[in-house]
Amino acid sequence: MVANLAPAPLGGVAEPGRCPAAKMAQGRRTVAGARLRYPLTRWAGEISPFGWRYSSARGAWRMHTGIDLISPPGTPVLAVMGGQVARVDTIGGYGIAVIVDHGNGWQSLYAHLQAVAVRPCTLLPAGGQLGWVGRSGSASTDHLHLELRSGTGPSQVAVDPAKYLPRP
């Protein structure tokens, strides 16, 4: 579901009670057995995996809490599951980012975007376009950084999204 969309301005955070109530998926707090939609309109040329990696810029090991899908700039970015946009903002090293709340404690984060096509409170179906691949923030090449998060507040943890994405 990719339309000819114009970039939207960065819109901040969807404060509690600010958005109309969204009908989120009900059921278990897991994506086990579920299949996510692929977040790009084409297969990534290269994938940098979830997990520990050495950062030569920082001279230390750090946890990479998502996957990087290397793709040409301007490639449309799609929601992996339906949900409501919770945040559209520039977030530190993530650069231009969108966070989608899928309900039941699940969120996905899309970072290093060139531009966004949504605002906070937007309801997105699985496969709905939310932005375009870019190199914002501390990215060294054009790519989509995708995170899948489970839980809320300080108990939120990163989950490897590659386990649930379709493969080429």
C-alpha positions as CSV (number, residue, x, y, z in Angstrom):
1,M,0.0,0.0,0.0
2,V,2.3,2.7,-1.3
3,A,0.8,6.0,-2.5
4,N,2.3,9.1,-3.9
5,L,2.7,10.8,-0.6
6,A,4.3,14.2,0.2
7,P,6.6,14.4,3.1
8,A,4.9,15.5,6.4
9,P,6.5,17.8,9.0
10,L,8.0,16.3,12.1
11,G,5.1,16.2,14.6
12,G,6.4,15.2,18.0
13,V,4.8,12.8,20.5
14,A,1.2,11.5,20.8
15,E,0.5,12.4,24.4
16,P,-1.8,10.0,26.4
17,G,-5.5,10.9,25.6
18,R,-4.5,13.1,22.7
19,C,-5.2,10.6,20.0
20,P,-8.7,9.1,19.4
21,A,-8.8,5.5,20.8
22,A,-7.5,3.1,18.3
23,K,-8.6,-0.5,17.9
24,M,-5.4,-2.4,18.4
25,A,-4.9,-6.1,18.0
26,Q,-6.1,-8.0,21.0
27,G,-4.7,-11.2,22.4
28,R,-1.4,-12.5,23.7
29,R,1.6,-10.2,24.2
30,T,3.7,-12.0,21.6
31,V,4.5,-12.0,17.9
32,A,5.6,-15.6,18.1
33,G,3.9,-17.4,15.2
34,A,3.0,-14.0,13.7
35,R,4.5,-12.9,10.5
36,L,5.5,-9.3,10.1
37,R,5.2,-7.4,6.8
38,Y,8.5,-6.5,5.2
39,P,9.2,-2.9,5.9
40,L,10.5,-1.9,2.5
41,T,9.1,-2.0,-1.1
42,R,12.2,-3.9,-2.2
43,W,14.5,-6.4,-0.6
44,A,17.4,-4.9,1.2
45,G,20.8,-5.2,-0.6
46,E,22.5,-6.0,2.7
47,I,21.4,-6.5,6.3
48,S,23.3,-5.6,9.5
49,P,22.0,-7.9,12.2
50,F,20.6,-7.5,15.7
51,G,23.1,-8.1,18.6
52,W,26.4,-7.1,20.0
53,R,28.9,-5.3,17.7
54,Y,32.1,-3.4,18.0
55,S,31.9,0.3,17.3
56,S,35.3,1.6,16.0
57,A,34.0,5.2,16.4
58,R,33.4,4.7,20.1
59,G,36.1,2.1,20.7
60,A,33.7,-0.2,22.5
61,W,31.2,-3.0,22.1
62,R,27.6,-2.0,22.1
63,M,24.2,-3.7,21.7
64,H,22.6,-3.1,18.3
65,T,19.0,-3.2,19.2
66,G,17.6,-3.6,15.7
67,I,18.5,-4.5,12.2
68,D,19.8,-2.3,9.4
69,L,18.3,-2.8,6.0
70,I,20.7,-1.2,3.5
71,S,18.6,0.3,0.7
72,P,18.7,3.2,-1.8
73,P,17.7,6.6,-0.5
74,G,14.0,7.4,-1.0
75,T,12.9,3.7,-0.9
76,P,9.4,3.7,0.8
77,V,9.3,2.5,4.4
78,L,6.2,0.4,5.4
79,A,4.7,-0.5,8.8
80,V,5.5,-4.1,9.8
81,M,2.1,-4.4,11.7
82,G,-0.9,-2.2,11.9
83,G,-1.0,0.3,14.7
84,Q,-1.0,4.0,15.7
85,V,1.9,6.4,15.3
86,A,3.1,7.3,18.7
87,R,6.1,9.5,17.9
88,V,7.5,11.3,14.8
89,D,10.6,13.2,15.7
90,T,14.4,13.6,15.4
91,I,15.7,11.3,18.1
92,G,19.5,11.7,18.8
93,G,21.6,9.2,16.7
94,Y,18.4,7.7,15.2
95,G,17.9,10.9,13.3
96,I,14.4,11.2,11.8
97,A,12.4,8.4,13.4
98,V,8.8,7.1,13.7
99,I,7.5,4.9,16.5
100,V,4.3,2.9,15.9
101,D,2.4,1.4,18.8
102,H,0.8,-1.9,17.9
103,G,-1.0,-2.5,21.2
104,N,-0.5,-5.2,23.8
105,G,2.9,-3.8,24.7
106,W,4.4,-4.0,21.2
107,Q,6.1,-1.1,19.3
108,S,8.2,-0.8,16.2
109,L,10.8,2.0,15.5
110,Y,11.9,3.1,12.1
111,A,15.0,5.3,12.1
112,H,17.5,7.2,9.9
113,L,14.6,8.3,7.6
114,Q,15.0,10.9,4.8
115,A,11.4,12.1,5.4
116,V,8.2,11.0,7.0
117,A,4.7,10.5,5.6
118,V,2.8,10.4,8.9
119,R,2.0,12.4,12.0
120,P,1.4,11.3,15.6
121,C,-2.0,9.6,16.0
122,T,-2.1,8.4,12.4
123,L,-3.6,4.9,12.2
124,L,-1.5,2.7,9.9
125,P,-2.5,-0.7,8.4
126,A,0.2,-3.3,8.1
127,G,2.1,-2.3,4.9
128,G,1.1,1.4,5.2
129,Q,3.8,3.8,4.2
130,L,5.3,5.9,7.0
131,G,8.4,7.4,5.4
132,W,11.4,7.0,3.1
133,V,14.9,5.5,3.6
134,G,17.6,8.0,4.3
135,R,20.8,8.7,6.2
136,S,19.7,11.0,9.0
137,G,21.2,11.0,12.5
138,S,24.5,9.1,12.9
139,A,24.0,6.8,9.9
140,S,27.0,6.3,7.7
141,T,25.0,5.0,4.7
142,D,21.4,5.1,3.5
143,H,19.4,2.4,5.4
144,L,16.4,1.7,7.5
145,H,17.1,0.9,11.2
146,L,14.2,-1.2,12.4
147,E,13.5,-2.1,16.0
148,L,10.8,-4.3,17.5
149,R,10.1,-3.6,21.2
150,S,8.0,-5.5,23.8
151,G,6.8,-4.2,27.1
152,T,6.3,-0.7,28.5
153,G,8.3,1.9,30.3
154,P,11.5,0.7,31.9
155,S,10.6,-3.0,31.3
156,Q,10.6,-2.5,27.6
157,V,13.0,-4.8,25.8
158,A,14.3,-5.1,22.2
159,V,13.4,-8.1,20.2
160,D,15.2,-9.3,17.0
161,P,12.7,-8.4,14.2
162,A,14.6,-10.6,11.7
163,K,13.1,-13.7,13.3
164,Y,9.6,-12.5,12.2
165,L,10.2,-10.9,8.8
166,P,9.7,-12.7,5.5
167,R,12.9,-13.7,3.7
168,P,13.7,-13.1,0.0
